[in-house]
Amino acid sequence: AVAEATALPALSTARVDATGEALRSVRARKREQLPALLGAVRAMAEAATRIVDVGAGSGHFTRLAADAFDRDAIGLERSAPRVEAAAALAGEGGRARFVTFDVGREELTFDAGDLAVGLHACGALGDRLVVAAARAGCDLALVSCCLQKIDGAARLPLSRRAAAAGLVLGHDALGLTNLTPGEVGVETTLAATLAAREARHALALLLRVRGVDAPPGEEMRGLNRRRARRGLAPLAEAALAIRGLSAPTAAEISAAEAEARVDFARMRRLSLPRALLARLCEVAIVLDRAAALAEAGSAVRVGVAFDPVVTPRNVIVAASRAPDRLPAFGR
């Protein structure tokens, strides 16, 4: 039933391939996503007076879109160092420019002739994009991500239809959408991902024995999550050093691993409904956004933009007042 409810058509619009030099400094996963997204927005971009890339990051989409469609493109990014790096990568003389702009603190506005784009716009940023695009009546292409990154304790619906249905989701429920139960994950195998999660749980247990209060997530404070793939011993040594504590003993490591092994097996069984509901939660939010855009007068299409092996956050919402500009989707 969940699979049926979350089935979405795949993007069938032709990709816009970029040259090797244009993809300089672009990571492998993004190299797969950018041509697909450029192809999806082609008709909207060619009709736009300006392309606005919100949450531009390193500015790859902004730069490529300006070149591919010969349009002025502006990348909005809250991190000043990233804006500086994006501008340096784009160089001088092009039609792409970058501005330090914090959507969480400053009001986001578009012109009617804009194409607003959000590639992996997290949580509240995606909602603000939808609200601003609906208000301006401009074209929009949004691939959302990290839906739990909201300002308050719960996400309120954007559309009248979702509000009538009571679609209010708390922070913990939104976090379900980040689960990726596939056999092959985005960066590594499912087995390696589960082993890393077990190591993180073991670290939390070890910290607790040392008298450190570590609620979920806090055990990795100051550490990249990828460090957990190396196993508990190096992970615990780094975590304890950050807190000014002595290195773990072999006995501590052994005890934490043994307890975590039992705990984590139980946690996996109890988490089965969470994994089942992850995509359902994500699609419900995407459809709420689509409904809000439709209620504002736009034609809307929703589908899968990328292969889930490239990224599991792959659902795109495309909206336009001119339906013929929308990307095509197959089965």
Helices and strands as residue ranges (DSSP letters): H 2-5, H 28-40, H 42-47, E 50-54, H 60-69, E 73-77, H 80-90, E 96-100, E 114-122, H 123-136, E 139-145, E 154-155, H 160-165, E 169-170, H 171-175, G 176-178, H 190-209, G 218-220, G 225-230, H 232-242, H 250-270, H 272-295, E 299-304, E 315-320, G 323-325
